[in-house]
Structures are given as C-alpha cells and as structure tokens.
Amino acid sequence: MISKLAQLVAVCALLFTPLALSAHQGATGVVKERMDLMKTQKEAMKVIGAMAKGKVPFDAAKASAAAQEVETTAAKIPELFPKGTTGHPSEAKPEIWMQWDKFTANAEGLETAAAALKVALEGEAPEWKAKFKGVIDACKACHKTFRAEKKKK
C-alpha cells in the first residue's frame, strides 16, 4: 500500500511537471542556454520594474545588481545565436542572421542602456526610471524584429 505522502508527492509531480517543462520544452544546447539567459534578464527586469512601479520599496543595491545582470548577459547574446539555431522551441527569427549587424547592434544597445541604468541606480539619480525605460525600449526593439511571437493557446 502506498503511503499518503507518496501519493501526494506523485500527484504534485504530475501536476507541476508540465509547468516546469513547458517554458523550454525540448530546448537543448545553445538554444537552452539563450532561453535561460533571457529568463535571467526577465527576472532581473522584474526586480527593477517592481521598484519602478512602487510595488516594492526602492533598493538601490538590489536594482543596481539587477541592472548589472542585464548588462553582463547582454554582452553574451551574440555568441548564443550561432547560424542554424532556429526552429521550435527557439523563438529566434531567421532575420537575426540576415541582419546580423543590426542584431548585434541591438545587443550592444541593451548592454549600453543597462550600464547607464546601473550608473544611475548606484548614484540613486532621479532619472533612473528614464534609464530603465531605455532598457525596456532596447529589449522591445530587438524582440520586435528578431523574436517570433508566441503562439496563443
């Protein structure tokens, strides 16, 4: 007879495994690496965004660390997009490789915007929110051209 605890663990595993797998289902190698990098950036942006919206108290050290994370990961973007790494589960559009100079310029723009945000946050400058918008705009510019839209379920 299976114990109640074992049954509960089995049910939880069945319920939550699809959630854990769905984000990067089937991703391996460099595609998984870049998806993980983008997830790291997204989480860093959430930290700063929550402060910008007043949902959590402003913490210059945490926000600056998050901006540093975006800056550091932005520098790695081009190396995670070797030719031929399109198709499911990747959301990368072929335009990346057809417009490589624009793509790498967008990555550099994100890195520069994140660095400017970090400096503003470290000095607790009042314009940090405008610098944060610059980072958001840099993300959007790249995604608009180079990321396939997610299929609605």
N, C-alpha and C positions, 0 to 999 in steps of 0.2 A: 504494500500500500504506500502511495506517495504521500509524504507529509504535506500539510497545508502550506508551509513555507516554500517547499519545492514547487508546488502548484502555482503559487503566487509569482515566484521567480519566472516560471515558464510562461505564464500569461503576460507578464510585463515584457519579457523578451519578445514575444510575438507581437505585442502592441507597439513597442518602440523601435524595433529593428528597422521597419520600413522608413521611419522618420530619419534615422541616422544614415541610411543608405541613399535616400532619395536625392540629397544635395549633390553628391558626387558619384552617383551610381555609375559604375563601370569605368571611372576615371583611373588611369594608371600613369606612371612615369611623369614626364614633364607636364602633361595636361593636369594631373592631380596636383603637382607642385604649384602650378599657377593658380588653380582654383583655390588651393589652400592659402596662397599669398593674397589673393583678392578677398578671401574671407577674413584674413588678418587685418587687411586695410579697412574692410567694412566694420569690423569690431572696434578698431581704433577711431573711426569716424563717429561711431555711435557714442563713444565716451565724450568726445568733444561736442557732438550735437546735443547731447542731453544737457550739457552745461550751457550751450548757446541758447537753448530753449527755456532755460531756467528750471528744468525738471530735477536737476541735482545742483548742489552748491558748486560754484566755480572753484576749481583746484588747479592752480597754475602748474604745479609739478605733474599731476596726472595728465592734464591736457597737453603739456609740452612733451611728455613721454609718448603720448598717442600720436602727436604730430611727427615726432622723430621716427616712430614706427612706419608711418605713411611715407616719409622721406626715404628711409632706408629700403623699404620694399619697392618703392617706385623705381629706384636705381636698378633693381633686378628684373624688371618687367621684360625688357627686350630679349634677354637671354632665355626666358621661359617661353618664347614663341618661335621655336625653330620651324623652318618650312615643313609643310606636310602635317601639321598637327591640328587639323580641323576635323569636323565631324563629331557626332554625338560621343561623349557628353559635352564636348567643348562648345562654348558659345562664341568662339573666335570666328570672325567672318574672313573670307579669302582676301578682302580688301587690305588686311594687315600687310600681307606680303606684296600686294600690288602697289601699296602706298607706304612702303616701309619707312621712308624718310619722315613722312607725316606721323606715322605711328610712334617712331622713336622720339620725335619732337614732342608729341603729346606726353609720353612717359617722362621726358625731361621737364616739361612744363609742370607736371604733377610734382615732381621732385622739388623743383624751384618754389612752387606755391606752398608746399608742405614746409620747406625750410624757412620761408618768410613767416608762415604761421607760427612755427616753433619759436623764432626770434621774438615775435610779438607777444607770445604767451610767456616766455621766460621773463620779459620785462613787464608783464601784465599791462601791456599797452592797450588803450581803449579801442584801438582799431582791430583787435584780434578777431572779432566777429566778421569783419570785412575780409580779412585774410582767410578765414575759414570758408567764406563763400567762394573765394578764389580757388581753394582746393576742391570744393564741390563742383565748381564750373569745369575745372580741369578733368575731373572724373567723367562728368557728363559729356564733355567734348569727345573724349576717346570712346566712350561707350556708344554714343550716337552713331559714329562712323564704323566702329570696329567690333561691336558686340551684337550678336544676334539676339533678337527679342525672345524672351522666354515664352514658350507655348503656354497658353492659358488652359487650365484643366477643366 
